[in-house]
Amino acid sequence: MKVLYSIYKLILITSSTIFTLGILSSRILAQPNIPPGINIPPDPPDPIERTSPPEDEPSTIPPRTPEPQDPILIPPENQKIPKREEEGVFKETFSVKQIEILGSTVLRKEIEELKNKLLEKRQVSFEELLQLRSDITKLYIDNGYINSGAFLLSQIIDTDGVVKIQVVEGELEDIQLTGLKRLRANYVRSRIKRATTTPLNKNRLERALQLLQIDPLISQVNAELTAGSTPGKNILKLIVKEAPAFHAGVFTRNSQSPSIGSLQAGIFAVHDNVLGFGDSLRGEYGITEGLNLYDINYTFPVNSKNGKIGFRFTNTDSRIIEDDFEDIDIRSEAQTYSLNFRQPLTLTPNSEFALGLALDLRRSQTFILDDIPFSFSQGAEDGESNVTVIRFSQDWVQRNTKTVLAARSQFSFGIDAFDATTNNSGTDGRFFSWLGQFQWVQQVTPRSILVSRLNAQLTPDSLLSLEKFSAGGVNTVRGYRQNELVTDNAVTGSVELFIPLTPNSNELRIAPFFDIAAVWNNRGSNPDPNIIAGTGVGLLWQPRPDLNLRLDYGLPLVSVEDRGNTLQDNGLYFSVQYQPF
């Protein structure tokens, strides 16, 4: 049984799930100085968890974290509403029975209060009516409606004692764009138009410009409001500078399971604007002594609120290389196909809440003696495990100059469709699970950052290996090898303090950490031990903007059996990423 369990653990390298808190999509306008390789938050979370490097590792292009100045929004000159009456002060009072405010669609409650306050006097002067007009104009301007105003109509009082005040609510007449090259103008226009509905509001427009400024496709935005063809109308002039859309690099690290070769090398490439409308194509190839990994991901926007549809394909071919199993020639093939949609419901420069829906088809086949199908895990049939999963996720992020809070919840429903594995063993492709992830980044001193993570997977079912949770390794509990414990349920936590050692806080950092995990199964026995913990220190060095190096040493606090002599087994992990483009 001990040998079979060991084989079972080794086979899981191509099918078990490694969960890390790489969540949520918004770029950061104001946030702590995050160390290189710690993405808070990174690109939109992938609905597929895989044994290839997680999204918060440097194999994937780290998202740009611009810290731009606010876009220059110059208010229009001479935007006062022309006065149609003389400005002389008239002290004579007269009876006013009603004041009609024409053309107002916002601030109605506040305007009504101003109007009623004046009507209480019964006898009003022309000077007071002028003041009411000025108060209404000031109310609009104070609330950000910078090109809106009010004026008295020529006929001041009719025979019924009615005063009419006309409100002209400002609007945007046109958006004039310059500076774009590959990016289509409609990409920018659609995101600005959402914030320029009538009446034009400066605060809403500035938020839209800030979101545009931190868009990964754009490096700089300058904006100016100028007078339009008639009073109350403006023209927005935008000068937009595109960011480089192509990124590529190479990496090496010892983050894979030692059973297939922990030392991985790879290459990645990303184009963030393939066809000119903000669509992104990402590709990655990784290799170890016993692993070949291909990963292709294509996403494209479907609306101006950053809603996106994505397609993803991953393929892994692996072979056990450890001496104890070399003679029986164990290998595995796994593929994942994913269709996903993610839609932010609220999006500001400092916060985001989004919902996501995905359909994943995951396939795994294991062989013995190279080509004989063989099952090493419960629920698999002739070495084959298939799951068809609907995933519903919720992402949230909140940030300011010193704190970033990010959370993600994901419900997974395994259904009997598209040839999913079903049987009477109690372990098949029909299941329910919940994944919760939380991350807190806090600036504790002007140059030091504390990063805390909490992950949990909970399920009432016995899961196929494709959906199990993996604990151990550089992304969960350092001090242990990758995939040390693989179970149905798990809770992991991590605390890490990044302390700069050089004047440039990004150049050289030391990072003491503590990691812990508790795991258990719903059927069969639990691992012994089922709680592991490690502590240690990491060293991060960024000698130049396109080169990131990291070295971690983790000391296991709980002993486990069958420890090997690889660098991982001795608590050492390293990664090097070079991104020249």
KOLZA-614562 format. One record per atom (N, C-alpha, C, CB): x, y, z. Coordinates in steps of 0.05 Angstrom, whole numbers, plus 5000, padded with zeros to 4 digits. Each point is the difference from the previous one (the first is absolute). Glycine has a CB too. Layout:
XYZ ...
END
This chain:
501649765000 498450245000 501750255000 496449755024 505950244990 501750235001 501150074973 501249885046 499549924938 501050054973 497850124982 503349625005 494350264997 497850104984 499350295007 498249544997 501950535029 499450275008 502150204990 497749835041 504850084958 502150174989 499650054971 503249825034 496149964951 499450034972 497750194996 501749544991 496250435026 497650184998 500850295003 497249635019 504650435000 500950275004 501550104975 500249925049 501449914939 501650084977 498250064976 503849735017 494250104979 498250034977 498550275002 499549504996 500050595028 498450245003 501350254990 498049795039 504550194954 501450244991 498850124975 504149825020 494650034964 498850114976 497050055003 503549774973 495450185050 497150035002 499150145024 499649604974 501950415047 499150135025 500150304997 501549615027 497150524991 499850294998 501850145020 495349944984 506150265006 501650165018 498750275002 504349764988 494750315035 498650255003 501850225012 495749745005 504350484983 501450235012 498250244997 504549814989 496050385027 498350244999 501150194979 498749955048 500949984927 500650194978 497450094990 504449784988 494450435023 497350074994 499650294992 498749655032 499250374953 498850254994 501650164980 498149995045 500650194939 501250104976 500950285000 497349684979 501850515038 500550284996 502950075004 495450095014 505550104970 502750105004 499850215023 501349924952 501050135060 500050165025 500750294994 501249585026 497150604983 500650284997 501750105023 495850064974 503549865050 501450085024 500149775019 498750494994 503749415013 500249765016 502849985011 496549774972 503950055047 502749975011 501949914978 498149885044 504450164960 502149934980 500449705001 502350455005 496149414978 500049715000 502649894990 495050004994 506149805019 502549884990 499649874973 501549925047 500650074937 499749864974 499149715003 503650304982 494649615002 499049735001 497649965019 504649864990 494750355026 497749985017 497950184987 502749915042 495449974943 498050154985 497550045017 501949824957 497550425050 497750065016 498550234987 502249845042 495650104944 499249744991 501149964972 495950015028 504549754963 501049954973 497849994979 503849765020 496850114959 498149984978 497549855010 503750014966 494150025019 497549865008 500549715006 497450324973 501549585050 500749735008 499049804980 499750145047 502049664948 499249794981 498149815013 504450054977 493549875008 498249805012 501249735002 496350254981 506049705006 501349745001 502450025018 498449884954 501649955067 502449985016 501649774989 497850195042 504949834957 501649814986 502649955015 498050134957 503449665035 502549945012 502350154988 498349565011 501250584968 502050194989 500150245019 499249854952 502850325045 500550215019 497550175004 504950004988 494350065037 497750175005 500450284989 499049725040 498850434959 500150264988 501650205016 495649914981 504950045045 501650205015 502949944998 496250075030 504749744954 502849954996 500950144975 499749565023 502950494974 500950174978 500049874973 502750225033 496249534964 499949894974 498150154982 501149555019 496850564993 498250174985 500850295002 496349665007 503250494972 500950285001 498850145024 500550004950 501050105068 498950155022 498650254989 503549835032 494050234978 498650234989 501550255007 495749765004 504150434977 501150265005 498650135023 501350054952 500250075066 498850145023 500850294998 500149595029 498650564953 500850274996 499350175024 499449954951 502050255054 499450205020 500050274987 502149725037 495950334945 500050244984 499050245016 499349724959 501450515031 498750245010 497250004989 504350265003 493949875011 497350024991 499950134972 498350035047 500049874935 499850124974 499450305003 498449564980 502850605003 499650295002 497350074988 505050084997 493250015020 497350074991 499850305004 498049555011 502350604968 499950295001 497150094996 504850054984 494050095036 497250084996 499750214978 499249905049 498550114939 499650194978 500050285011 497449664975 503550525007 499950285007 497450134991 505150014997 494250205017 497750164992 497549834997 503050324977 496549515044 497749824998 497650115015 503149624995 496950635013 497750115014 497750024981 503050265031 494649674979 497650024984 499450304995 498249565019 501450524956 499450284995 497550095015 502049954955 498150295056 497850105015 498150154981 502950055042 494649894961 498150124982 498550235013 499549564978 501450515047 498750225013 502250195011 496049725012 503350514994 501950205010 500749915029 498150374971 504449715037 501049925025 499550215022 503549734977 494950475016 499550205020 498549895024 499950344964 500549785058 498849915025 497350155004 504649905020 493349954983 497450125004 499049935027 499049974951 500550235065 499249965028 497049965002 503950265015 494649834965 497149995001 499149715001 499650444975 498549505043 499049735003 497349974986 502449955044 496949804950 497549944988 499249725007 501050324962 496549625033 498949745008 500749794980 496250235024 504849544986 500749774983 498549765011 504650194987 493749694997 498449775009 501449744993 495950274994 505749734985 501249754991 502650064985 495549784997 506550045007 502550024985 500349734985 502150325034 498149704940 500349764983 503049984992 495250034983 505949735022 502849954991 499849824976 501850045047 499150064930 499749864975 502749884992 496350314986 503749455003 502449884988 501849855020 499850364968 499449615057 501749875019 499349705002 500450435026 501649404972 499649715002 501449885024 499549984951 502250175062 501549905023 499850215023 503249744971 497550175053 500150185023 497250125006 504850104991 493149765002 497350125003 499350055029 498749764958 502050065059 499450045029 501350255011 499549505005 503150534988 501550245010 498950254988 504049725006 495350284968 498850244987 497350065012 502549894958 496049915048 497350045012 500350145027 498249604976 503850325040 500450125026 500750304997 501549565018 500250504963 500750284995 497650174992 504649864986 493850024996 497650144990 498050055023 500749794955 498750005061 498050025021 500950205021 498649534992 504050485013 501050195020 499450294992 503649685012 496650384962 499350264990 497050055000 504250004973 494249805020 497150034998 498850055027 500049714961 501350215061 498950055027 499750295006 502149585015 499450594971 499950295005 497650144988 504949995002 493849884979 497650114985 500750254984 497149825036 504350374976 500950244986 503049984995 496350285020 504549724954 502849974993 500950234982 499749505005 502950554995 501150214983 501349874976 500750315040 499849864940 501349904976 502949915007 497250314971 504049835048 502649925009 500049725012 501150485009 496849455006 499949735011 499649794979 498150205042 500449874937 499749814978 502749954986 495250154994 506350075003 502749974988 501749825018 499650454978 500149595048 501649845018 499249704999 500550405030 496949554967 499149724997 501249884975 495750115023 504350044955 501249914975 503049935005 496750274973 504749915041 502849955005 500449765019 500950494994 497349485025 500349775019 499649744985 498350295037 499849704944 499649764984 502449944983 495150084999 506150134989 502449964984 502349905017 498550364969 501849755055 502149925018 499649715009 500550485016 497049454989 499349725008 501049804978 496050175027 503549904948 500949834978 503149985000 495950124973 505450115029 502950004998 501249865024 499850434975 499249605049 501049875023 499849704999 498850405026 499349504958 499649714997 501349894975 495750055025 506150114963 501649914978 498950064972 501449655030 496250474969 498850074973 501150274992 495849725010 506750284979 501550254997 499050174977 503949765019 494650134962 499150164978 496950025000 504149874973 494750115050 497150035003 499550265016 499249504999 498450624996 499350245014 497150074997 504650164994 494550065019 497250084999 499850304994 498849645033 499050444955 499550284995 497050055000 504350044972 495050225033 497350085000 499150054971 500450205046 497249714948 498950054974 499350304997 498249534997 501550574979 499650284995 497450095014 502449974956 495549875042 497550085013 500249915029 497349954957 503350245060 500649935028 497649895015 503550354999 494349795000 497649915015 497650024982 502050155044 496549634954 497650024984 497750105017 501649624970 496150395018 497650115014 499149845023 498650194958 502249555044 499349835022 502150005022 497449724968 504650455030 502150015021 501949774998 496850245029 503849664947 501749774996 502750104989 496049694992 506250235021 502750064991 501249744987 500650365036 500649684941 501249774986 503050034999 495849944973 505649855037 502949994999 500949774982 500450215046 501149864934 500949794981 502849895008 497350234963 502949515038 502649875005 501049884974 498649895047 503950184946 501349884977 502149805011 499350434971 500149325024 501849795009 502149944979 496449805029 506150224979 502249974981 500249724989 502450355025 498649644951 500449744986 502650004985 495049944997 505949824996 502449974984 499349984971 502449775038 498650424946 499250014972 501749804983 498750485006 503849485001 501749834984 502449915016 498550234958 502749555034 502549905011 502049994978 497749735036 504550434966 502050014979 502549855010 498250444983 502649355002 502249835008 502450034982 496749675018 505650354995 502549994985 502049825014 499150474982 502849435003 502249845012 499749704997 500550375032 497149544961 499749714997 501349894975 495750045025 505449724977 501349874977 498549744994 504550215012 496049595004 498749744995 497349975013 504549804996 495250325027 497549975015 497850164986 502649945043 495149934954 497750134987 498950225017 499049584976 500150645011 499050235014 497549935016 501850294965 496649525026 497549945013 500549875028 497849934956 504549945047 500849895026 500150225021 502649634978 498650605015 500250235018 497350145002 504950054989 493950014989 497550155000 497849865017 501250174954 498549575043 497949865014 500350025030 499549694961 503050315048 500650025029 499650285011 503249624995 497250584988 499550275008 497150084999 504650124984 494049784995 497250074997 498249915023 500749974951 500149815062 498549915023 500050215022 501149534989 500950645012 500250205021 499250284992 503749725019 495350304956 499450274990 497150034992 504750034984 493649835029 497150044996 499250275010 499149515003 498850604985 499050275008 498549975026 499750154952 500850045068 501950224999 502849915005 496450305016 505549834971 502849935002 501050055028 500750104952 500549695060 501050035028 503149975000 495649825018 505850384993 502949995000 501149775016 500050504995 498849445028 501049795017 499849724987 498750275040 499049694947 499649754986 501949974976 495250005014 505350224972 501850004978 502949955009 497050324975 503849805047 502749965011 500449715007 500150475016 497949404996 500349715007 500349844975 497250075041 501349994938 500349854975 502850044988 495150054992 506050195010 502750064990 502149855017 498450454983 501149535043 501949855017 500049714993 499350335037 498349554958 499949724992 501449964973 495749955026 504050244956 501349994974 503050025004 496050204977 504949975041 502850045005 501449745010 499150485011 499549365005 501249765011 499349754983 499850215045 498949834933 499549774981 502749904990 495450194986 505049555014 502649894991 500750064971 499349645033 498750444951 500650074972 500950284996 496649674987 503250495034 500550294998 502150085021 495350084983 506650085008 502150095019 499650295010 503149694977 495550475007 499650285009 497550114987 505050065005 493650115010 497650144990 500150295009 497349575001 502450614980 499750285006 497250094989 505050094998 493650065019 497250074992 499650305005 498449545012 500050584970 499350285002 497250044991 504850134992 493650025024 497350084992 500150284988 498049715037 500850324940 499950264987 497150064993 504749954981 494850315014 497350094995 499049884973 500850425025 496649524975 498949884976 498750214982 499349585025 498850334958 498850184981 498050195012 500749654966 498050275057 498150175013 500549995030 496649914964 502350285051 500349995030 499049745011 499650505001 501849405019 499249755013 501149754986 496050235016 505349804961 501149774986 503150035000 495849964971 505449805032 503050005000 501149784982 499850175047 502749864946 501549814985 502249895017 498950234956 501449515046 502149875015 502349924981 496749835035 505650294969 502349934984 501949825016 499750444976 500849325012 501649805013 502549954984 496049795020 506350214993 502549914988 500849745014 501550484989 498549304997 500449735012 502549884989 495049945005 506749965013 502449864992 499749715007 502850415007 497549424973 499649715004 502549885014 497149984959 502349825057 502249855013 500949774982 498150115046 504449804957 500849774983 498249765005 504750165002 494349734976 498149785002 501349725001 496850294975 505649695016 501449744998 501949975023 499550004950 500449775064 501849945022 500949714996 497850335032 504749614974 501049734998 502449975018 498349964953 502149795055 502349955018 500549705003 499250435023 502849514994 500749735006 500249985031 502549934956 497249825054 500249965028 501149725006 496150315007 504949675017 500849745011 499550005030 503449934963 495849845048 499549985029 499649715007 497950465001 502249485024 499749725009 497349975015 505049945003 492950134983 497350005013 498349764993 500350494999 500649344983 498449764993 500549775020 500050144951 498449655047 500349775018 502649864993 495049955005 506649975015 502549854994 499549744985 501950205041 495749694961 499549744986 500150034970 497249865039 502450384950 500250044971 502350194993 495149944996 506550135025 502250194996 499250275009 501649744961 499550355062 499150255012 501050244984 500049785044 502350204943 501250224985 498650044974 504449915021 494250324976 498550064977 501250244985 495849825022 504250174952 500850234983 497750054981 505049905004 494750354989 497750064982 500350274986 497249735029 501050314953 499950254985 497050094999 504249884973 495450385027 497250104999 500050254982 499049815046 498650244943 499650234983 497150095003 503649854967 496150415033 497350125003 499750234981 499849865048 497950154938 499350244985 497350105010 502649854959 497450395052 497650115013 498050134981 502850065041 497949964934 498350144981 500349884972 500350425028 498949334969 500649854975 498750124976 500549595027 496950464975 498450094977 499350305003 498249544993 502750595028 499650285002 497750095018 501950034956 496549785054 497750085017 500349905029 497249994959 505349975049 500549925028 500049705005 498050435012 502149414967 500149715004 502949925007 496149934968 504149865048 502649915010 500549714993 499750345037 502749604954 500849724995 502549955016 498150014953 501849775064 502249935017 500849714994 498550335036 504049624963 501049734995 502449945018 498350024953 501949735055 502249925018 500849714994 498550325035 504049634965 501049724998 502049965022 499349994950 500349795064 501849925022 500949724998 497850335029 504649614980 501149734998 501749945025 500150044949 499749715060 501849895020 501049734989 497550235039 504049634976 501049744991 497849814993 504050075028 493749964986 497849814994 497450144993 502149705031 497950554961 497650154995 500250184976 499049995049 498850014935 499750204978 497350135005 502849734967 497250545034 497650155006 499650214978 500649925050 496950094940 499250214981 497550145012 501849744959 498250525039 497850155010 499450244982 501249875047 496350144942 499250224982 497450125011 502249774960 497750495041 497750145011 499450254983 501249845047 496350184944 499150234984 497650125013 501849794958 498250475047 497850155011 499450254984 501149825046 496450264954 499350244985 497750145015 501549804956 498550475044 497950155013 497450004985 503550295020 494349714994 497449994988 498350255006 500249505002 500850675016 498650255006 501950205013 495749745006 503450504997 501750215010 500449995030 498450284963 500349535050 500349975029 502149785007 495350155006 506449794975 502149805003 499049725003 502750355020 494949594970 499149734998 501649854979 495450145015 505449624991 501849854982 499149714997 503850315012 496649584964 499649724995 502849884994 495250074982 505349695029 502649884996 499849714992 501850325034 500249594951 500349724993 502849925008 496850044961 503349715050 502649915009 500449704994 500050365036 502449574957 500749724996 502749955013 497449984956 502849815060 502549915011 500449714994 499750355037 502749574959 500749724995 502649935015 497750014954 502249775061 502449915014 500549714995 499250345036 503249594957 500949734998 502349965020 498749974950 501049845068 502049965021 500749715003 498250405023 504249564988 501049735005 501550005026 500449914950 499249885066 501449975026 502949944994 495749845023 506150314990 502849964995 501549905024 499850364966 498949625057 501449915024 500849704997 497450335028 504949614984 501249734996 498149785008 504550205007 494049835015 498349795011 497949914980 500950185045 498350004936 497849944982 500950004971 496950195033 505649834962 501050034972 499449754984 503650315016 496649464996 499749754985 497149954991 503849815026 494250304989 497349954992 498950214981 499349775044 502350434950 499450194979 497250125002 503149754970 496450415051 497550125005 499950284986 499549765044 498450284941 499750264987 497150095000 504049904971 495650355024 497350125001 499650214979 499949915049 497650114941 499350214982 497550155011 501849734960 498250535038 497850165010 499550244982 501049855047 496450214949 499350234985 497750155014 501449774957 498550495039 497950165011 499050194978 501949975047 495550054950 498750194981 498250175017 500249684960 499950585036 498550185017 498750224984 503049895038 494550174968 498650244989 499150165025 498549764956 502250495045 499350155024 499250294993 503249725026 495250394992 499150274998 500350145027 496749884962 504350365038 500450155024 499050294996 504049715013 494350385006 498950274997 500250165026 496849814966 504750405034 500050185024 497250135002 505050094996 493949915029 497550145005 500550285011 497849565009 504350475007 500850265009 503050034994 496450025036 504450214954 502850034992 500850305004 499749614967 502150435052 501150275004 503149985001 495850145026 505650084974 502949985002 501049865024 500250414974 498249575048 500949885024 498549755009 501450455013 496749464971 498449775009 498849864975 499150215045 500249544959 498649854979 498549775012 503650134967 494149815022 498549765006 499049884974 498650185046 502049564950 499449874974 498949735005 503650264977 494849655004 498949734999 501249854976 495750155023 504649594980 501149844978 498549744997 504550215008 495449694968 498749744994 501849864980 495350185009 505249564997 501849854982 498949714997 503950285015 496849614962 499549724994 502749874994 495350094982 505549725035 502649864997 499649714993 502150325033 499449594947 500149714993 502949915006 496350034964 504049795056 502749925007 500249694996 500450385034 501749544953 500449724993 502849915009 496950054961 503249715050 502549895010 500149704994 500450355036 501849554955 500449714994 502849925010 496950024960 503249765056 502549905010 500649734988 499450255043 503249694954 500949754987 502249885017 498850174954 501549575044 502249855011 501349844978 497749975045 504949994957 501649874979 499650154974 499649555023 500350714979 499950204978 497350034987 504749894993 493949885000 497550044985 497749825009 502950114962 497349785062 497849845011 498450175020 502749574995 494750494998 498450175018 499849875028 497450174961 503049995060 500049895027 499150215019 503849684989 494550245030 499050205020 501649995025 495449954981 505550285028 501450025025 498450155022 504349994974 493550125018 498450165019 497149905000 503150404994 495549645028 497349925003 498250154980 500849885048 497349984939 498150124982 500850004971 498850285037 503849694958 500949994972 499349734987 503850315011 495649694964 499249764985 502049954978 495150085010 506449704993 502249934981 501950244998 496949694975 503750435047 501950225001 498950274990 503449674994 494050334999 498850254989 498350145020 500149794955 500250475048 498450165017 499150254984 502449845042 495050204956 499050244986 498050155018 500649764956 499650505044 498150165014 499050234982 502249895044 495350174959 498850234987 498950185022 498849744957 502350505045 499550165024 498950284991 503649755025 494350334989 499050274998 501050155025 495849864972 505550365023 501150155023 498850285000 504349744998 494950345026 498850275004 501850145021 495249854989 506050385003 501950135018 499250295005 503649704983 497350405040 499650275008 502750115009 495149925014 505750314975 502650125006 499550285012 502349744963 499450335057 499850265012 502750105007 495449905018 505150364977 502650125008 499550285009 502649714968 498850375053 499850275011 502850095007 495349935018 505550314974 502750095004 500250295006 501649634971 500550455044 500750285003 503050025000 495750105026 505450124983 502950044999 501649815018 499150474988 499649415032 501549845019 498949715002 501050415025 496649544964 498849745005 498749904974 499250115048 501049634947 498649864979 498649765012 503250164964 494249825033 498449775008 498849884975 499050205046 501349534952 498949864977 498849745009 503450214969 494349725020 498749755007 498749884975 499150175047 500749564954 498749864978 498549765011 503650154968 494149815021 498449765007 499249864974 498250225042 502049524958 499449854976 498549745007 504150194977 493649785010 498349765003 500449834975 496650245030 504049514974 500549814977 497949785001 504950115000 493849844978 497949804998 500949804978 496350325015 504449444993 500649794981 497549874990 504449925022 495250084951 497549904988 500649764982 498050475002 499849384994 500249764982 499550094972 498549695037 503650404950 499750104972 502849984987 496250315012 503849674961 502450004984 501949785010 499550494991 499449275012 501649775007 501450025027 500749934951 498150195068 501150025027 500049725012 498550485006 503449465012 500249745013 497749975020 505050004994 493449795003 497949945019 500149705007 497150384982 502549565043 500049725009 498749985027 504249914975 495849855036 498749965026 502049985023 496349774976 506150325019 502149975021 499850225021 502949794967 495550425028 499950225019 502050224993 498449685035 503350264946 502050204991 499950024970 503049915039 495750314951 499950034971 499850304994 497749554994 501450514981 499950284991 497650165009 502649844962 495750045054 497750155011 500750095028 496749744972 503650525032 500950105026 499350295003 503849675000 496650435024 499850285006 502450085018 494949994996 506350244999 502150095017 500050315000 502849594990 498450515032 500350295003 502850075005 495350045017 505750164969 502750105004 499850295010 501949694964 499450375058 500150275010 502950105002 495749925026 504850324966 502750115001 499950295010 501449704962 500550365055 500150275011 502950095002 495849925027 504750334966 502750105001 500050295011 501349714961 500650345057 500250275012 502950094998 496249905032 504150334956 502650134997 500050265016 500849794954 501150235064 500050245018 502850125000 496349805028 503950464968 502550145003 500450055029 499650214954 502349665059 500450025029 502050225007 499049525004 502950544977 501850235003 500150134972 502849795038 498450444959 500150124974 501249834978 500350435023 501349364985 501349844980 499549705004 503550354997 495149565023 499649725006 497049934995 503850005034 495849764955 497449904992 499449735013 500350254956 497449725056 499149755012 497849884982 501150165047 499349594944 498149874983 498949755014 502550164958 494949835045 498749775014 498049874980 500550235046 499549504954 498249864983 498649785015 503050094961 494549865031 498449795011 498549874978 499650235045 500749504951 498649854979 498549775013 503550134966 494249805023 498649765010 498449874978 499750225045 500349524954 498249854983 498449815017 503250034961 494149985036 498249845016 498149864981 500450315040 499149434965 498149854984 498849785017 502750104958 494849825037 498949775013 500549744986 496550305018 504849714959 500349774982 502949905000 496250174972 504049585019 502649894994 500750074971 499449615033 502950534963 500650114974 501949834984 499350455020 500449564954 502149894982 502650165003 496449844968 505850045025 502650135004 500150274985 502149555005 496450484973 500150264986 499150235016 499149754959 499250215061 498850225016 501150015028 496049964972 505849865036 501050015027 501850245005 499849505001 500750565024 501650225008 502849905007 495950255017 506149904974 502849925005 501350205019 500349784955 500950115067 501550175019 502949915001 495750085027 506050114976 502949945001 501450124976 499149585025 503150554979 501550134978 500150305003 498749624971 502550505010 500650295002 497550175000 504249914977 493649995013 497650174998 498049955023 500650004952 499949815065 498249945022 501549985027 496949764968 504750035036 501549975024 502949944993 495949835025 505850364978 502849974995 501349845022 500150434975 501949415017 501349815018 499349714992 499850345037 498349634944 499149744991 500050004969 497149935042 503049834947 499949974971 497350074989 503649655002 496450414972 497550074986 498149765002 502450324969 495049735036 498049795002 500649815022 499150044951 501850055072 500649825022 497449875010 503950295013 494049864990 497449895009 497950074979 501350055049 497049754943 498050044980 497449895011 503349984962 494650195042 497649915014 497650154988 502649905042 495050024969 497550134992 499850285011 497849554997 502850485029 499650255014 502750105010 495349875013 504950394989 502550125011 499550295008 502749694971 499050395048 500150285008 503050075002 495549995025 505350224961 502850085001 500250305008 501349654966 500950425047 500550285007 502950074997 496149985031 504450274965 502850094996 500250295009 500749684962 501550385051 500750285008 502950054991 496750005040 503750224946 502750064990 500550305002 499749614968 502750465042 500750285004 502350074981 498549995049 501150204934 502150084981 501450255010 497349814962 505450165043 501650215012 502250084980 499049835047 501150414944 502150084981 502850025014 496550254973 505549675012 502850015011 501650224985 499749525011 499250604969 501450214985 498250244998 502549654973 498750585021 498450254998 497749974980 504050265012 496549604966 497849944981 498549765010 502750194961 494849865049 498649795014 499449764982 498050355028 502149684946 499449774982 502549844993 496250264982 506149855024 502549884990 500749745016 501650454986 498549575040 500849775017 498250005025 504850014982 493949765022 498249975023 500449745014 496650294977 503049715049 499949755015 497149965009 504950055016 494349694985 497149955005 499749765019 498950194955 501149855071 499449785018 497149924997 503550165032 495949584972 497249914995 499349775019 500450134952 497049825050 498949775014 497749894984 501550185045 498549564948 497949874985 498949775016 502250134956 495249815040 498749785014 497749894983 501350195045 498249554957 497749884985 498949775017 502150124956 495249855043 498649785012 498349884978 500050205047 500149534950 498649874978 498649755010 503450174967 494449755019 498649765007 498349904976 500050145048 499349604953 498449884979 497249945011 504149794979 494050175003 497349935007 499649695000 498450444982 503349425003 499849714999 502949895003 495850004971 504449775041 502749885003 501550145022 500049884952 502650055049 501750115022 501050274993 501349545012 499550605009 501350264998 503049975000 496050225022 505449974965 502949985002 501050025029 500350214954 502049685051 501250025027 502850104997 497149625017 503450624991 498250195014 498250144980 503450075035 494450044975 498250154983 500250305005 496949614999 505050475017 500750285005 503050044996 496150065032 504650124950 502950064996 500450305003 500549604969 501850485039 500750285004 502950044994 496350065034 504450184957 502750064994 500650295005 500249634967 502250445040 500950275003 502750044987 497350045043 503450204950 502550044987 500350294991 500149524986 501550514994 500650274990 500549994970 501950135044 497250074942 500550034971 501750244994 495749784991 505650214987 501750234991 499250064971 503949875030 495250384966 499250094973 501950224990 495149895012 505750084963 501950184989 499150084972 503849805027 496050464968 499350104974 502250194991 495049965009 507249934980 502250174993 499450204977 503049645015 495050294969 499150174978 497049954996 504650004978 494050195009 497149974998 499049754986 499950485000 501749404982 499149774985 501149735011 499850294960 501449725064 501149765011 499249975029 503950034969 494849745038 499249955028 501149735009 495850274993 505449735030 501149765012 498949975028 504250034972 495349725036 499149945027 501149745010 495850264991 504949745034 501049755014 498549985027 504650034977 494249745028 498749955025 501249765014 495750204982 504549825045 500749775016 497849965021 505050074992 493849695007 497949945019 500849775019 496650164967 502949875058 500649805020 497449865008 504050265017 495749484978 497549865007 499849985031 500149744957 497550325053 499549985029 498649745007 499750505002 499449354979 498749745004 501349804982 495650215013 505349574999 501549794985 498149844983 503549985035 497449944940 498549834983 501849774991 497150384984 501749395008 501549774992 501050034971 497349725031 504650124962 501049984973 501050264988 496849634994 504650525023 501250254989 502349934982 498750255041 501449884936 502249954981 502450185005 496649854967 505250175014 502350185003 500250204978 502449635021 495450454967 500050224980 500150275015 497449724967 503150495018 500050265012 497350065015 503250164964 494649765023 497450045013 499849855026 498050064955 502949695046 499949845024 501750135022 499249594973 502850565019 501750145020 499150285004 503849714987 493950365003 498850265006 501050234983 499549845045 501850114933 501150214983 498450034974 504649915020 494750344974 498450064976 501250244987 495849805019 504450204955 501150234986 498450054974 504649925020 495550334971 498750074975 501650234987 495449845016 504850154958 501350214984 498250064976 504749865015 494750394982 498450084976 501350244987 495849825021 504550154953 501150224984 498050084978 504849845008 494350404993 498050104981 501050244985 496349835030 505150134947 501150224986 498050174985 504149734995 493550165000 498050144985 497650065017 501549794958 
END
